[in-house]
């Protein structure tokens, strides 16, 4: 674990990278709740959230191209949101010759805006937090040891499983198979079952290896120090700003 970094992590020494993990986790969670609680009928709060994220990315050295390519994970939700103006009921409005539901338009905007900002916050946390920092950060937030272990091992071995799936796919292609065709759906299903069995067996072997090395049920914190009051006060600033924007959105007309 000491030499492993997750694929989403971007090594750096920026002020955002130096903030302790527990502070960034709390800041991200609070900020996401503030974004979700923001009225969807308003547009300016989400512009403020976006501006704050751009400032964080600039400070952390995260490129917009890196963020944009990973925001595609929310594409299925965007497709669902686009259909809402056509499916929702009254009242309706006309736009480019199409009759659209006003309620559906607001719902679609809320899904796209809140989802995009929420995913961007999560990506910012992942890009600036090394997986080595997670055990200590989660433990200092009093997350149960079993949950910490599950989260850390999941982040570590999801890439291992993805690599295994890629090797299995390459092996199929090298034997003249085309996994993209419908007629190969049976082989694809069997491949998924084989991948599950391999992953389960790998998990058993890893668990036995961990027990033989003295694993006691909790992940080692690697000697990281808890956050100071100054680090908390500075690191939580983006979350406080998000709360203020959300409160102003409810209070101001």
N, C-alpha and C positions, 0 to 999 in steps of 0.2 A: 504493500500500500504506500510506502514512503516515496516511491519513485513514479507513481501513477498520476496522470492528470486526465481529466475527462475531456472528450473531444470539444465540448463547448467552451472550455476554459481557454482564455487568451492570456498567457503569461505577461506580466507587466509589473511596474513599480509605481503606478499612479496613486494619488491619494485615495481613489476609490478601491483599488486593490488592497491598500494597507488597512482599510477599515476591518475590524474583527468580524468573523463570520456571523456570530450571533447578532451583531448590530445590523448587518445587511439583511439577514433573514427577517428580523422583526420589521425593519424599514420596508422591505418589499411586501410583506403580508399586509401591513397597515396601509401602505399606499394602494395596493390592489383593492382593499375594502373601501377606501375613499373613492377610488375611481368607480367601483360598482355602485356606490351610493349616490353618485352624481346624477342629477336629473337628466334624462336623455333628451328632453326638449330643448336644452341649451347646447350651443356649439362652442362658445368661448372657453369653458373650462377644459375641454379636451385639447384645444389649441395650447393652453397653458401647460397641461400635462406633457404634450409633445415637446414643447420648448424646453421643459425641465429635463426630459430624457435626452434631447439633443445635447444639452449642456453636460450631462453626465457622460454621454458617449465621447464627447470631445475631451473631457477631462481624463477619461480612462483609456483613450486611444482606440476606441472601437469604431470601425468604419461602418458607414451606412450600408455598403454592399454586403458586409457580413451579417448585419441585422436583417436586411431585406430578404436575403436568401433563406433565412431561417423563419421568417414570419410566414412563409408559405404553408407552415403547418396548420394555420387557421383557415386555409382555403375552403375546406368543406363547410365551415360555419358561415363563410362569406356567401357561398352559393345558396345556403339555406336562407340567409338574410335577404338576398336579392329577390327571392320568391315571395317574401312576406307582403310587399305592397300589392301584389296581384291576388293574394289569397285572403287577406283580412277584409273586414266589412266596412260599414259606414263609420264616419263620413269619408267622402272620396273627393279627389281633386284631379284635374287634368294636367298632364305633363307630356309634352311632345306628342300630343294626340292620343295618349294612353290614359285610361281611367285608373287611378291608383288610390289605394286606401291611405288616408292621412295617418291613421293609427299604425298601419303597416310600415309606412315610411319612417315614422319615429322609432318603431321597434327595430327595423333594419339598421337604422343609424346607430341605435344603442348597442346592438350586437357587434357591429363592425368597429365602432369607436372604442367601446369598453374592452372588447376582445383583443383588439390590436394593441392598445395601451397595456393591458394585463400581460399579454405574451411578451411585449417588449420589456416590461419590468422583469419578468422571469428570465429572459435572455440576458439582461444586464447583470442580474445576480449570478447566473451561471458563468458568464464570461469573466467575471472578476473574483470568483471564489473558487479556490483550488479544492478538489475533493478531499485533500488531506486536512483541510480546515473544518470540514463538516462535522466529524465526530465530536470535536471539542465544542464547537459552536452549539450544536444541538443538545449536547449534554449540559452545557451551562444554562440552556433555556429549560432544563428539567424535562426534556423529552425522554420517555422511557427507553432504557438501554436496548430492549429488543427492537423497538421502532428505529432507533439510530442504526442498529446493525443491519436491518432490512433495507433501509434507505441507502446506506453507503454501499452495501454489496450489490444492490440493484443498479446503482449508477456505475459501479465498476464492471459488472459482468454483462450489462446490456450490450456493450461494445463487443465483448467476446462472443456472445450469441449472434450478433449481427455479422461478425466476421465468419462464424461457422456457417451461417445461412448463405453468405456470399460464396464460400468455397463449395458448398453443395450445389448451388446454382451453376457455378463454373464447371463443376464435374458433369452436370446434366448436359450443358451446352457442348462440352468437348466430346460427348458421346452422340452428338447429332440430335439432341432433343431441343425443343423450343418451348420453354415454360410459358410463353405468352399466348399460345393457342388454346382454344376452348377444349379441344380434344385431349389435351394433356392435363385437364383439371384433376383427374384421378391420381396421376403421378404427383401433381403438386400437393394434393391432400396427404398422400403417403409421405412426401418429403417433410411436410409440416409435422406429422406424427413422429417421424424419425428425429427431427430437430428437437421436439419436446423430450423424447427419451434421452437423447444425447445430453441435453441441458440438465435433465434431472440427474442423470448419472454423474455428470461433471459436478453438479452441486453436492452430491454425496461424497465424491472424492475430495472436493475442496473442504467440506465440513470435517471430514476425518483428518485431513492434513492440518487444519486449524486446531483441532482438539489435540493432536500430537505435539503441537507447538505451544500448548498451554492456554488455548483460548478459553475464556471464562464466561462468555456471553455478552461482552461489551467490547466495542472497538477502542483501541488505544488513542489517546488524545495527542500524542507526540509532543507533549510538554508545552503546548501553546498556553499563553497567559490570558486570563479573562480581560475583557474590555474595561478601560478606566472610565471615570465619569466624563472626562473630556471627550473621549472617543464616542461615548454614548450620545453626548449632547451634540457633537458635530455630525456623527453618522446618521442620526435620526432626523436631521433637518429636512431632507426631501419628503419624508413621511409627514412631518408637521406641516410642511408647505402644501402637500396634497390635501390634508384635512382642512386647512384654511380655505383652499380653493373650493372644496366640496361644500363647506359651510357657507361661503359667499354665494355659491350657486343657488342654495336654498333660500338665503335671506334676501339677496338682491333681486329686483324684478327683472 
